[in-house]
Amino acid sequence: MVFSGTWDEAREQVREAADLVQVIGEYVQLRRAGTNFTGLCPFHGEKTPSFSVNPQRRSYHCFGCGEGGDVFAFLMKQKNLSFPEALQELARRYQVSLPEPKVDEAEQVRRRQRDLLHQINAEAAKLCSKFLKDAPQAEAARQYLRRRGVPSEFIDKYQLGYAPDAWDFLSSRLIRQFPAEAVAQAGLIVAKQSGGWYDRFRDRIMFPIVDTGGKIVAFGGRILGDGQPKYMNSPESLVFSKSRTLFGLHQHRENIRKSRQVVIVEGNFDLLLLDVHGIGNTVAPLGTALTKEQVRSLRAYCSEAVLLFDGDAAGQKAARRSVPLFLSERLEAKAAVLPLGHDPDSFIREKGAAAVQELISTAQPLPEFIFDALAKKHGLTLSGKSKILAELTELAAQAPDPAQRELLAAHFAEKLGLSPQHFLPAKTRPLMDMPPTPSNPPPDYADFIVDAPEYGEVHAAAAVQLPANQQRLLEFVVLHPEHFNKLAAGGLLEYVSGCVVPVREAVAAMRRLSEAGGTLLPEQLLAVLPDGAARRLIAEIMLRGAGDTPCDEEQSRELCAELLGWLKAAKARQDSAASLLRLRQIQQTGETSEVRRLQRQIQPEIENQSSVN
């Protein structure tokens, strides 16, 4: 299929060419149900099908976990691809030519440098792997791996190698094939002050660190003897970032995806020995604390993470430090505590895989684990509760949005028998510091007590439930986008500014498409919305709307006129509600003249409201 045009046009052409049912059918067993197809959701465990695919709308939606989108969104989620990668894969598959990307000279240089670093790392891995298998000088390393119970097939699986106790094993060999400066950039050799080079890794078991694309980007080296540091990782480079990379994710991503669960351990050997004993859904950070970027990368594969850490103070501190990361990325997290004196490696060799699985299956939700650990540390005396309060207040303050902060505060407050506001710094208590609202607001204004803006965002995977008026309005503009501009001129944008976040995001995207002259189609809306509650909401509306009897042009005009009238009435009620609230606030101050002035101002608004209704 020959293509000429812009990237936006290419995206639409690929979307039209791609068979969504065929693409999803490679991962999900689909059955026809009317005009749609249904199956078990690949993104969360379920026994009753709630995953629906609509080929006409070219969209999918899971009514169980809320995931939804188009063919690009599915492929990105299922295979952990970026959008350009998904676009290129589908274009190749359905023979759609893409425009040649415009790459400046600086980017071309960076690409060549990255390719060179990948080649150097791959060659270093081959050299160390061969030395481990064949060299007499590697016998101690082979014995070490045998003592730790690592079979040969797992040596091959992880491409393990050995860097001998020599200053020039890698430097002398790699410099023959590659520029010395590039080998140094890869972190494998270090420049001598007197000139020349020496090896960074010496007398170490070498763990190649592989990115999700299968390329070796760095190494982790475990020393054989008693020297320090026990573990050494490559320095960061153009192809390696410690904060974004997880050891074992490449090897275990399919197991993680199938189980929808990841077990996070601290060390390379912990991960390796768990895999040897059949626990193959593990990852390990690279010698540093878990980061937000690492948690975000896991979210693409699973819905739950279990931290399998030592039961000592360091392990508890690491668990507590990770709470805001999981809250921020909205990934459920639990903590499994090993007995004192054990790490995952020693525990599984002594107790077996069943004991580890028992720890994982009985893991506590992370906030519960933190609370219990603090209660055990400080006790529940008055003094102990004061110390617990101080630590939990700091923890709640790190939650990324107000809804999560208030949820944590309410949860911890119940356990300690305190008011939730004690857990929230003053700046995070907007609802508590506001003047009290009337206990019985007038009926005409009840539908304008709008939910908090964070509504629907507390759990990204949850299906979005909207207030009825917002649901009706959004369904109409999504399924009948030809009336969007008319509704926008009639007050839609002002009304939406007080709606929940997913509605605001969806309407803002429609507005951008309209102003840019883009095609206002539901399928196009899915393309421009990022993964999140708004896109899942649009996908759900599209699938539900596909089953309805379509209304004709005259009916859609009548519905639009009805909504315009409703928006006008809603604006009048909102203005009146705001004025009445202001009047009540002024009455509390006792400013009589200001009260009379507001009463004179409000009276015409109320009369106008009556005529509108």
N, C-alpha and C positions, 0 to 999 in steps of 0.2 A: 504494500500500500504506500504510494508515494505521498509525501507530505511537503507542503510549503506553507509557512505561516509563522505565527507567534507561538510562544510556549503555552499561553492560555488556550489557543486553538488546538495545539498538540494534545494537551491534557484532555480536552473534551473529545477529541477524536479517539484517543486511547480508551476513554471511559465508554464511548459508544461501541467500540470494537470489542471490548472485553466482555466475555460471557460470565456474569457474576455467579450464576448458578454453577457453572463449570468450575470456576476458581474455588468457590467455597466448598463445592462437592468433593474436592480433593482432600479436605480436612474434616468434613462433616457429612454424615450419611443423611441426605435430604429426602423428604417425601413430599409429594405434591399435596397441597391442601387448598383447593379452589384455585385462585390465581396466584397464590403464594406457595412457597416451599418451607417446610419446617424440619427441625432436627434438634439434637442436643447441643447446647451452647459449647463451643470450644474454649471459652474464656472463663468458665466457672463450672464446678461439678454439679450436675443435676441428673435426675432420673426421669423426669417428665419433660418432654420437649417444650421449650419456651423461646427458641431461636427461630426467627422468621426471615425469609428472603423474598423480596418482591422484585421479580425480573423487569417489570414494566417501569417501576420507579428507579431501578438499579440501586437498591439500597437494602440493608439488612438491619434487624433490631432484635435484641434479646430482652424479653419482658421480665426476665428473672434478674439479671445483673445490670441492665441498662445500656450495655454496649451497643453501638450502632454506627452506621456510616455507609460509605460507598465501597467500591472495589479496592480503591487505594487504601482507605482506612483499614479494611480487613487484612490486606496483605501486610501493611505496616505493623499492625497489632500481632498478627499470627506469626510473622517471621522476624519481628523486631527490625524492620527496615526503616530508613528515612524515606521521606516522600520522593526525592529524586531516584532513590534505589527502586522503590516500588514502581514508579513511572517507567523507568528503564526496563525493568523485568517484564512488565505487561506489554510495553512497546515491542520488545523482542519477540515475545510469545505470539502476539497478534499481528506482527509484521507491520507495525506503524513506524514510519521514519520520524525521528525527532530532529529539531533544529540543532545545528552544531553549536555547542556552548561557547560563549565568548569568554576566553580565558586570557587574562593579561600576562605579560611576560613574568611578573613577579610570582604569580600563581603557578605558572609552568615550571619555574625554578623550584618552588616548594614541592611540587608533585615529583619532580625528578629526585629531589633530596629524600623524600619519604620512600620512594621506590628503592633507592639505594640502601637506606637503613633497613628496610625489610629484607633485602638480599643479604646484607651483612649478618643480620640476626639469624636468618635461615642457615647460612653457612656455618656460623658459630655453633648452632644447635647440632648440626650434622657432625662437626668435629668432636664435640663433647660426647655425643651419643656413641659414636664409634669408639672413642677412647674408653668409655665406661665398659663397653661390651668386650673389647679385644685386648686392650693394653695390659701387660703384667703389672704395671704401676698402679692400675685401678682395682687391684684385688681387694684392698682394704675398703674401698667404696662399695664394691659388690657384696662383701661380707656385711657391711653396715646395713645395706638395703635388705639382705636376707634376715638379719637379726630383727629388723623392724617389721618383717612380714610382708614385704612388697614383692609380689610375683613378677615374673618377666613380662607377662602380658600388660601389666600396669606400667612397667617401665617404658614399654613401647607406646602405650596409650597417651602418656603424658610427655613422651619424648625426653625422658630424663637423661642426663649426661653427667660427666665428671670433668671438672677443670683441675688438673694435677697441681701439686705444690711446686710450681715453677713460675718464674717471672715472665717467660716469653712463649708459653705454649700457644696462646691465641694470637698474640701480637705478631710473632714471627710468621705465622701462617696466613693471617687475614691481610696483612700489609702487602703480601705478594699479589693479592687479587683486587684489593680496594685501596683508595686513598687513605692514608693514616688518619687524617683529620676526620674523615667520615666514620671510621671505626671508633675514634674517640667520641664523636657525637652520639654514637650508638651506646656509649657507656661501657664498652668492653675493654678499653685500654686507657692508660693515663700517661700524660707527658712527664718525662723526667726533667728535673731542673737543669741537669747537665746535658740534656739532649737525648733523643731517643724515646722509647716507649716501654711500659711494663703492663702486665695484665692486672686488671681490677679484681677478677675472681681467681682465687688460688685455693687448692685443696677443699673444694666445695662440690657437693651434689648440686647440679644445675637443673632448675625447674624453668623451662621456657614459659613465658607469659604470653598467652595468645589472645588476640582481640576477637570479637564476635564474628569477624569475617574470616577467621582461621589463620591470620598472619601473626608471626612471632614479632612482638613489639619490644620485649625486654626479657630479663632473666631475674630469677630469685635464686640465690645460692645459700645452701645450708652447710656450714663448716663441719668437717668430720671430727675434728678434735675439740679442745676446750677453749679455743680462742674466741675473741669478740670482734665484731658482733656475731651472734649465732646465725642470724639471717642477714643477708645483704641483698638489696634490690638494685637494679640498674637505675641510674639517675634519669630524670625526665628528659624527654627528647621530642622531636617533631612528631613521633609516632606513639609516644608513651606518656600518659598522665596517671600518676598514682591515684589521684582522687576520682578518676572516672573508670578505672579498670578493676575488675574482680577476678582473682585467680579461680579457675575452674568453670567460669560461666560458659565459655565456649564448649567445653566437654560435656557439661551437664544441662545445657539449656533445654533440650528436648525432655529430659526427665522432669525438670522444674515445670515446664509448660504442662506436661501431662498430669502431674500431681497437683498443680496450682499452688505449690508450697516450696519455699526455699529454706534451707538450713544454713545459717551463717556461723562459721567457725573462725578461729583466730589465725591458724597457721596452715602452711602448705601440707605438712605431714598429717595434721589432723584431717584435712580434707581427703588426702590420698588414702589413709587407712580406713576412713569411713566408707569410701568407695570400694575398697577391697572387700569389705564386709557387706556390701550390697546396699549401702545408703548413698545413692548417686544423685541426690538433688541438692548438693552443697556448693557453697562459694566461700571465698576467704578474701578479706581486704589485704592489701599488700604492706603489712607492717605499720599501718597507720590506723587511726580511728575511722569508723565508718563515715562516709560522706553523703551529702544530699544527692550528689550526682550518681553515686553507686546505688542508692536506694531507688532513685528514679529509673535506672536501667533495669532493676529487678521488677519493677511494676509492670513492665511490658510482658513478663512471663508468668506472673503468679499473683494471687490475691492475698497470700499470707507469708510472713517471714517468721522463722523461729531462731532466736539468738541462742546458740549452744555455747555458753561461756563458762569459765571456771567459777566456782562459788565463792571465791575470795573477794576482797574489797575492790581489787582492780576490775574484776569481771562485773561487779555491781555498778561500779562507776561507769564502765563502758556502756552498760545497758541503759543507765539513766541518761547518759549523754546522747544516746541515739533516739530517745523518745521524740524530740522535736522534728527529727528528720522523717520519721515515719508519719507523724501527724501532718507535716508539710506535704508529703507525697501521697498521703491518704492510702497508705498500705498497712493493713492490719499486721501487728507485730506481737509476738509472744516471747517469753523467756523460759528456757530450760536450764536449770542449774545443775552442774555436775557436783558430786561429792568433793569435799575438800581433799586436796592432794592429788586430784585427777585432772587430766585434760582429755579431750575426746579420744586421742590416740591410746593413752594408757587405759582408759575406762573400757573402750570397746575390746581391747585385747584381753582384759581381765574378765569382763562381765558378758561380752558378746553383743551382737547386733540387736537382739531382742530387748536388752536392757536400755540401749540407746533409743530405740523406737518407743519404748515406754516413756522415757523422759520427754521425748518430742511430743507424743500424743497427749501428755498431761501438762504441757507447758502452760504457764499462766499468761493472760493478757499483760502486756508490758506495764501499763499503769498499775495494775494490781500487784505485780511483782515489785515495782518500785515502792509502793506503799507498805507492803508487808516487810520489805527489807529495812525501811526506815523505822517501822514500828518495832521491829526486832532490835534495831540498833539503839533507838532512843527510849523505847518503852512508851506506854500510854498514860503516864503521869501528867500532871499539869505542865511540868517542865519539859517532858518528852514531847507532848503535843505542840508546845511552842516551837521546839526545834524542827519537828516534822512540818509544821505550818510554814516556817521560813523556807525550807528546802522545796516544798511543793509549790509555794507561791512563785519562786524563781522558775520552777519547771512549767507552771501554767502560763507564765509570762512569755515563754518561748514558743508557745503555740502560734501558728502563722496567721490565724484569723480569729475574730471575736467569737464566732460560734463555737469553735473548738476550745477556746479559753474558758468560756462559760460552761461548756459541757464538763471539762476537767474540774473546774471549780465546784460545780454542783456534785460531781461524783465524790471528790475528796471531802467536801464539806459534810456529806451524809455520813461518811465513815468516822469523822472526828466530832460530829455533833455540833458543827459550827455553821454560821451563815456563809453562803458562797462568796459574798463580797469580801470576806477576809482573805481570800486567795487571789484577789485581783488588785493590781496596783490602781491607783486613782484614775490614771489616764486610760485604763481599759474598762472603766465602769460607766459607759455612757448611759445605759438604761437605768442604772441605779441612782445616778446623780440628777436625772431629769425631774422636773416638777411632776407630782402625781397626776395621772389622767383621771377623768371622771369614771366612777365605777359603773355607771349606766349611760354610755354615750347615746345620743339620739339615734333612732333606728335608721334614719336617712343616711347617716354617715358611717354605719357599721362596716360597709364593704370597703372603706378607705383606711381601715386600720391594717396597713400593709405588713406582710411578714418581713422579717429582717432580711437585708440584702444578701446575706450568706445562705439563704434558704436554698436547699438543693445542692449545696456545695460541700456539706459536711462529709459526705462519702461520695467520691467521684463515680463509683460504680453503681450507686443506687439509682433506681428509676426516678425521674423527676415528677413530682406531684404538684400541680399548680392550682391556685385558686380558680374557681369556675370561670369568672369573667376573663381572667388572663388566658386561660386555656382556650376559650371560645375565640377570643380576638386573635391569638397567635395561630390557631388552626386555620382561620379564614385567610390571613395574609400569606401563610405558607402555601396553602392549596389554591389560592386565587391571587397570585402575586401581581396580576395585571391591575389590581385596585390599590396597590401599595401607595403610589404617589398621592392618590386622592385621599386616602386615609391619613397619610402623613400630613397633608395640608389641613386636615380636619381635626388635628389634635392627637394623633397616634403617638408621636414622638414624645410629647409632653406627658401623656399618660404613662408610657412605658418607662419613663425616668423614675417612676416610683414602684416599678414592678420588681420581681425577683431577678437575680443575676442572669439565669439562662435566657429569660425573655429579653432582657436588655441586650445581651450579646447577639441573639438571633436577629433582632430588629436592627441593631447597629450594622450587622453584616449585610442585611438587605438594603439598608440605606447606602452603604458604600458601593454595592453593586449598582444601585440605581444611579448614583451620582457619577460613577465611572462609565456609565452607558453599558454595563454588563447585562447579560441575560438573567432576568429574574425568574429562575426556575428552581424548584426544590432541590433538584440534583446539583445545580450550580451552587446553591447555598451550602450543601454538604461539603463541597470542594473548598470553600473559603473559610469555613469554621474550623478552628483547631479542635483536637480531641478533647472532649470534656462534656459537661452536662448539657450545654446548648446543642451540640451536634447530636447527642443521643436523643434529645427531646425532638429535634427536627426529624430524625429517622423514624421515631415512633409515630409522629403525626403522619408522616408519609405512608407508613405501612397501614395504619388505621384508616387513613383516608382512601387508600387503594381499594378497600372493601366496601366503601359506601357507593351509593348510586350517584354519579356525578350530576351536579346541577347545571342547567343550561345558562346561557348568557344573561337572559332576563332575570332568572332567579338569583344569580350572583350579584347583579346590579341592585336588586331589592335588598339582599342581605347587606350589601355595602352601605346602602342608604340607611338601613336600620342601625348598623354599627356607628355610622357618623352621628346619628341622633343620640345614640347611647354615649358616645364620647363627649358630645356637647353637654349632656346632662351630668356626666361624671365630672367634667371640669367644673360645672357650677356647684355640685355638691362638695367637691374638694376645696373650692374657694371658700364656701360657707363654713366648712369644717375647720379650716385654718383660721378664719376670722373668729369663730366661736372659741377656739382654743386660746387665741390671743386675748379675747375678752375675759375669759376665766382667769388667765394669768394676771391681767391688769387689776381685776376685782380683788385679787389677793393682796395687792399692794395698797389698796385703799385710795387710789388716784381717781377721785370722783369725776373730774372734768374729762379725763381721758376715757373713762368708762362710757360717759354720755356720748362722746365723739364716736367711739367705736360702735355703740348701739345705733346711732344715726346712720353710720356707714353700712352696718350689717343688714338693717331692715330692708333696703332695696334688693340686696342679694337674696334674702330669704323669699321675698315676694317673687323675684325673678325665678328662683328655684321652683316655687310652687307652680308658676306658669309653664316651666319646662316639663315638669312631671305631669 
